[in-house]
Each structure stands twice: as C-alpha cells, then as structure tokens.
Amino acid sequence: MSKKWFIAMMIIPALLAMMGCGDSGGGGNGDDERNEAPVISSIPDQDLLIGEALSIDLRLYITDDQSGLEDLSVTVDSQTNTDAVAVFVEDDFLRSGPGATNGTSLISFSVSDPDGLSQTSSFLVSVAPAPVACNIHGVNFSPYMDGQSPNFGTVLEAPQIRNRLEIIAPYTNWVKTFGFDGGLELIPDIAHEYGIGIAAGAWLSRDLGSNEIQLSNLMAAAKTGSIDIAIIGSEVLQRGDLTAEQLIAYIDRFKDEVPDVPVTTSDTWPALLNHPEVMAACDVVFANFYPYWEGVNIDSAVATLYDDYLAVEAAAGEKQVIVGETGWPSAGNQIGQAVPSAANAAAFFLDFVSLMREKGLDYFYFEAFDETWKITAANPQEGYWGIWDKDGVLKEGMQPVFDCETTAGR
C-alpha cells in the first residue's frame, strides 16, 4: 500500500464522520438532531368587559418538539396599561384579574425551553364597559386625578380627559363642567366626539380679572358651536363671591355675544329663591339640592329634595328647572342625621334617579369620580361623591341604576 493511499484511508473516514455520514453506532442519526426554540402560534386580540377576567390556555398556542409544556418557562415581559388589566402566568394559562377600566394593553410574553432557547409574542387586550340598559341624564364631570388640583395650577391634557370621558360615556347623555381654563376648555369638543351633550361652566369668583378670562373663553367656544348650555358661575351667590347684580351682568354679556346658546348659572336652591331676579335673567334654571348637607336622614332625603324642587319650580314660572347638582358621599363625617356610607350613597342614587325618571325631569348628578384633592381634615367627605371611585371603578351598589331598576312607587 502506498503512503498516499494510506493517508487517504485515514483521513476520509474522519471527514465523513465530521459531516455526519459515518456509522453512528446505533444505525440512527441522533447526533444530527438540533434543539429548536418553542413555537408560539398567534394569540388573537382579546376583548373584555369591565369586571371580566382573562383566561388563555397556552397549550392551544405553544408547541415544542423536544419538551413538554411543563418543562417550558413562560414569562410576561411587559404590558402597557395595567390600569385596564394586569396579566400574569398561572399554571398553563395567561390570566388576569377583573378588567378594571376602559383601555387597551399590549401584552408581550416569552417562552423558554430548558436549553434557554426562547420565542416571544404579543397580543392586545381591550377592556370596555358592559352595555348600559338605562343611561342617566347627566353627571357633573371633573377629570382631575391623584396629585392634581386646579388650586395647584394643574393643566389638564387631552389624553387624560379622553380617558376619563371614555369611562363614563356609555352611562350618561350629558356632562356638566365647572371652569374654562387649565385644560378644562378641552372637554366640550372631546365630549361631543362621544356624542355627549355639554353644559360648560365658567368659574366665577371674587377675582374679577380671572372672571374675564373665564367668560371670554366660554363665549369664544360657544360661538364655534362647542357649547350646548353655558353656565356662568357655580354657587357664587351661596359663597357670597358676587352680588346678584354682578352675576346678572355676566349672564347678560353672554346673551349679547352668543344669543343662540342657552345660558344660566348654577346655585343652591335657597340662594335662587332669595334672588328671583337671577332666575329671571336665565334661559333655564339650574338649582343644586343637597339633603346631606342639610342633615336629612337618608330615608327621607329624596322626598325632601323633591319638596324643595317644587318650591323652585313655582318661583321659576314658565322656565324649566334642572337639578344642577345633587348626590350623597360614600365616606366622611355625619351631619345631623345624614350618614355618609357606600350603602347610603347607592340608595340615594337609586332613589333620586328613580324619581327623576318617574317625573320626566332633567338632572346632573354629583359627581362622576371621587376627587381626593378636595379632601380636608374638616371635610373628608368632599372627596367621596363619585359614582365611580378615583380610579374609575364603578362603586358597589351603583349598577342597579344603569340596569333600569327603580324604587318609584314603593
């Protein structure tokens, strides 16, 4: 055998073995198998109603030729909106707690095998309110959230206003506001995007310079068709910030500038009865009724309110009287026989709306959301008037109103 042939006989088998062409000893090709990363089939986007929970069986979407699902590691890597829904891994499922509020979250997750090979995927989870059987006529709307306050110079932005309106839009036909600067002037156009009527307020105080800005802003928006009802001042007579003559002058200025938009002020029912000339200056009367502040027991609160309403109606003549504000706090201090609690807040809401529906009267309930910026040591109840809590979750006991339940006739 030549030297060259000998060398070839030694090298060729080695090369064939390196290329996987040699005898494996068992007749198979096990050394040729390569571990593949897990495969994730596309998970469809998910739609939840508020209060519903997510449950996705990962066994339907993940496969791995080398490992069983029990040997794989699944991790939620990121989610963009945990306020709407928070997703976690449990056993072989992606789950969540109940959807808390309107919104959409992008969920990104990864699957890894024991060798560290992984794949990632993502899907959307959208949370929306359940269909509402019976809307309320209107609600007082303030979009401030924790850490924000008009007293601290907070300037609201459109995304936050839109987010808060999205929560309440399925439940109400109208919103009523309290000022027209600091971002509050954005509310009318956004509300109209959701088909919501807007009773927009200019906040009046003893600061006459600020009053001019508020009134000018409101009139400018009204001229563009953004305002359905204009409200000049909120309880300025009750606070003693302006005289009746000053208030009427502001109302008349608005009428002169924007004659085709109804204009009013909103004040407590005693203040309006004490100033019939103010009611006479308004196109429609907005009266505020608070049996709680009057120390009335919850059992007779709505009956007392209706008696007071009839007194204002009689004094208003032919003009429509709308309940501008009323409500009951879910926490805070007892005043006389008026006890704030979640149960009493829910009972008052149902009793009041039942009466309004029975009588065919328009109203704006106070208020949409709890507002922590209003809480003080003396009056902690100021922060707890919302139908929804500060995080946008419908409070316990409020749903029956939207399910068309009624106490009328009891």
N, C-alpha and C positions, 0 to 999 in steps of 0.2 A: 504494500500500500504506500502510495507516495505521501510525502509530507503534506502537500497541499490538500489532498483528499482527506487526510486525517483531520486537518484543521477544519475543513468544511463539515465533516461529520460531527465535530464537536460543537460548532457554532450554530448550525442551522436548527437543531432541536431546541437550543436555548432561545433562539429568536422566535421560533414558533410558539414556545411556551409563553414568552412575554406578550405575544399577540393574542393569546387565548386560544391557540389552535391545537395545543397539545392535549395529552390524556390527563384528565382531572383526577384520575384515580377511581372515581365512582361512576364514570360514564356520563356525568352531568356537566352543567356549566355554572355551578353555584358561584365560582369566583368572578363570573361576568356580571352578576346582578348588582345594580346600583340602587341605593336608597333614594326614593323620590319624596319630595315635600308633600304634605297633605293637600288634598284638593277641596276647595270650597265652591260649591255651586252658589249662584247669585241668590241672595235672600231678597224677596220682594220688599218694597217700602211698606211700612205698617201704618195703619190709621187706627187711632184710639179715641174713644170719647173720654171726657174728664171722668175720673173715677174707675176707669177700666185699667187692667194691668196687662203688660206684655208677657207672652209665653211662646218662645220659639224653640222647637225640638231640633237641636243641632244634628241629630242622627239623620235627619232628612237632607242635610246640606253638606255634610263633611264626610269624605271618604279618604282612606289611606290603605294602600296595598300591603304595607308592612306591619302596621299597628292597628289595634282596635281603638275605638273612640275612648275607651277607658284609659289608654296609655298616652293620649294626647293632652296637651295643656292649652286651654282656651283662656284668653285674656281680653278684656275690654280695654282698649288702648286710649280711646278718647271719646268724648261726647260733647256736643257744642251747646246744649241747652238743658242742663239738669233741672232747671226750674219747671220745665214742662214734664219731663220724665227722666228718671235715673235708672240705667240698665246695669245689670250685674249678671255674673255666671252662677248658676246653681245646678249641680249635678250635670245632666246633659242638655241643659236649657239656658237660653238667654231670657232673663225675666226682668221685670221692673215692679216698682210699687205702683199704686194707682196714679194715672195721669192727673197732674195737679192743676195745670192751667194751659190756656191756649199756647201753641208754639210748635216748632219743628226742631228736632235734634238729629244731627248726623252722628251715627254710631259707627265707630271704627273698631274692629276686633281682629285678633290674630290667633292662629292655631299652630302649635309647635309639636313636633314628634320627639321621641327620646334622644334622637341624634342632634337635636337643635335646628332641624330644617323647619321652616315655617312659611305660612301664607297669610296674607291679610285680606280683609274685605270690609265693606261698609254698606250701610243702608240707612234710610230715613225713617224716623218715627214722628208722625204728626198727631197732635192732640187737639181736639176740638170739643166744644160743649155738646151735650146731648140736645136733640131738638126740643124746642120750648113750645109747650102747648098753649100757654097764655102769657103774653108779654105784659109788663107793666107800662103805664102811660109814659112816665118819665122818672129820671133819677138825677139828683144833684151829683155832679162829677168833678172831682179834683184828682189830678194824676200824680200828685207828689208821693214819693216813696221814702223809705227809711233814710235818714240823713239829709233829707231835702226839706226846705221850707221857704215860702215867699219872704219870710222875715229875715232869712239869711242870704237873700239875693239869689236863690236858685233860679237858673234859667233852664226851662224845660226844652227838650228836643223832640222832634217829630217821631223818631222810633219809639221812644217811651210812651208818648201819647197814643200812638197807634197800637202798641202792645196792650195798654190798659183799656182802650176802646174795644179791641178785639174780644176781650173777656166779657164785656157787658153787652156788646152789640146784639147778640141773639135774644136778649132778655128785655130790652127796652125800646120804645119808639122815639123817645126824646132824651136829651141831656140838657142840664142847666149848669152854667158856669158862673164864676164869681169875679173874674178880672180879665183884663185885656192887654197884658204886657207880660214880660218874663217868659215867653213861650206859650202862655195861655191863649194868645191870639191865633195860635195854630189849630186849636181844637175845632172851630167850625168847619173848615174845609175837610179835615180828616173825618169828622163825624158824618159829613154828607157822603163821603166815599162809602160808608157803611149803611147809607140810607136812613140815618138818624137825624131827626129834627133837632135844631139847636136854639135854645133860649140863652143867649150870651149876655153876660153881665159886665158892666164897667164898675170897678170897685171905687167907691167914693169914700172920702174920709175928711178930716179937718185940713189936710194938706191940699190946698186949692191948686197948686202947681201940678201935683200928681193927678188931681181930678181932671185937669185939662188934657193931660196925656191920655188918660183912660177914655175919656169921652171922644176925643179926636180919633183915636184908634178904632173905637167901636163904630163911629159914624163912617169912617173910611171903608171898613169891611162891609158894613150894611149896604153901602152904595154899590158894592160889587155883587150883591145877592147872596153873600155868605151867611147872613143872619136871618133867622125866621121870626124870632121875637127878641127885642132889645130890652135889657133890664138895667135901669140906671140906678145903681146903688143897692146895697143889701143891708137892711136893718139900720140905716143911717139915722132914722128918727128914733128908734129904740135906744141907740147908743148916744144920741144927742150930738152927733158929729156935725149935722147940718140942720138948719131950720127948714120948716115946710116950704117957705118961700124960696130958699136957695135950691132945694130939691126940685121944685116945680120949674124953676128957671132952667135947670139942666134938662129936664124932660122936654120942655118947650123947644129948646135949642135943637134937640134931636129931631123932634117933629118937623121943625122948619127945614132941616137939612135932608132928612130922609122920610118924607111923608108917607111912603108906601110900605113901611115896615112897622108893625105894631110895637108900641113902647109902653113900658110900665116901670115900677120899682117893686122891690120885694121887701116886705117888712112884717113885723109881728101884728097879729090881729088887733090887739089893744091900741097899738100906735096908729094903725089905719083908722080905727073907729074914732080916735081922738083927732084925726086930721082928714075929715071927709073931702077937703079941698084937694088933697093929694090923690085920692081915688078918682076925683072928678077930672084930674089932669091926665089920667092914664087911659090907654085904649082898652086895657084888660087889667083886672086886679089880681095881684099875686100876694096872698096872705099866708103867713107862717103860723103853724099851730104846734105847740109842744106841751101836751099834758104832763110829760115827765118833769119839765122844769117848773110846772105848776104844782107838783107834788101829788098828782092824781093817782089813785090806785089803778093798776093795770086792768082790773075788771071793768072799770067804768071809763077808761081813758078815751076810747073811740067815741062813745056816746057823748062825752063832754066835748070832744073836738067838734063833733057834728053840730052841737048846740051853738058853739062859737062860730062855726062856719055860717050857720043860718043868720046869725046876727050881722056878720059882714055882708052877706048876700043882700040882706034887707037894706043895709046902708049904701050898697053899691048901685042900687037902682037897676037899670037895664043891663049893666055891664057884667060880663062873665067873671066869676070869681074862681080862680085856680089856686089849689093848695100849693104854695111855693116851696114849703118845707114842712116836713114832719117826720118823726122817727122815734126810736127808743134805743138807748145804749145797751150793749150786751155785757158791760162791766163798768165799774165805777162806784160812786157814792150814792147812797139812798137819799132822796129828797122828799121829805114828808112821807107819804105812803107810796111813793114811786120807787120801786126797787129795780135797779139795772141787773139784768141777767140774760144769758143766752135764751132761756126759755121765754122770758117776757118779751125780749126783742122779737123773737119769732112769732109769738102770739099777737103782738101789736101789729106787725107787718101783715099777717093774715087777716086780722080783724079790720084793719084800715082799708086794705085793698079790696076786701070783700064789700065794704060799704061803698067805696068809690065805684066799683063795677055795678053794684045794685042801683046806685043813683045816677049813673052815667056821667060822673064828674071827672075832670082832668086834674092831675096832680103830679108833683115831683117829689119822690121820696128822698129823705136824707139818711144816708147817702150811699154812694157806690161802694167805697172802700174805707176800711179803718185808716186813720191818719195819725201815726204816732207823733208827728211833730206838734200836734195840738195838746198833747198830754202835759198837765201841770200837777204839782203836788196837791193843789187845792181842788182841781177838777180833772181827775184822771179819766172820767167818763168821756171827756171831749175826744179821745182817740178811738172810741169804740162804737161808732154809729153805723158802720158799714153793713151792707147786705153781704159783701164779701170781706174777708179779712185782709190784712195789709199785703199778703202775698197773692191775693187774687183767688182764694179758695172760697167757694160759696159756703156760708156759715150753716151750721147744723140747724135744721128747722125751717130754713128759708125756701126750700124746694117746693113745698105744697102750693105756694102762691103761683108758681110757674107751671104747676100741674093742674091748674084751674080749680083747686079746692076752694071752698068758701065757707064762711061762718054766717053769711047773710040769712036772716030768717030764723036763727036759733033763739 
